[in-house]
């Protein structure tokens, strides 16, 4: 086996040694941040669905007013 290198020894000391203290408001801050992200995501989804719905309604209104799927009447009759 090869001798342990300095990085591995340092990592082992960090894992065995005393752990740093965690700020007491860390969990509350993380929860508040997660709530903000969820609210923002929900708002963006609602805006997206609203825009999609408005686009569909606008398309249906345009198609019904212009007769997009009806065949155009021939204004010139074929010669006999």
N, C-alpha and C positions, 0 to 999 in steps of 0.2 A: 504494500500500500504506500501511497505517496504521503508525505507529511502534510498536515492541514495548512492551508494558506491563511494569510492574515485576514482576508475578508470573511472566511468561514469562522474563524475564531472570534472576530468582532460580532458577527451575527449571533453566535452562540452566547456571547456575553450579554448582548442586548436581550435575548430571549430569557436568559436565566436571571438577569438583574431586576432591580425594582422597576416597576412600570410607571410611566408618567401619569400624573393625575388628569382626569378628564374633567373639563369644565361642567359645572352642574346644570347649565342651561343648554347644553349641547343637544340633548334629545328634543327639548321643546323647540329649539331653533330649527332642527332638521324637520320636525313635524310641520312647523309653520311654512317652511320652504316647500315641502311636499304638497301642502294644501294650496299654496299659491300656484304651483305648477299644474295641479289638477284643475283648479278654477280656470287658469289660462287655457289649458287644453280643451276644456268643455266649451269655453266661450268661442274659441277658434272653430271647433266642430259645429257649433250652432250657427256661426257666421257662414261657414262653408256650406252647410245644408241649406241655409236661407238663400244664399246666392245661387246654388244649384236649382232650388225650387223656383226662384224668380226667372232664371234662364229658361227653364222648361215652360213656365207659363208664358213668357214672352215669345218663345218659339211657337207654341201652340196658337197663340193669338195671331202671330204673323202668318202662320201657315193657313189658318182658317180665313183670314182676310184676303190673302193673295191667291188662294186656291192652288197651292203648290203641287198637289198631286192630281189635279184634274187635267185632262188632256186639252190642249188649246183647240179651239174650233177652227176649222179650216175656212179661211175667208175667200179662198179662190177655189172654184169648182173645177174638177178635172175636165179637160176638153173632150168633146165627143167625136 
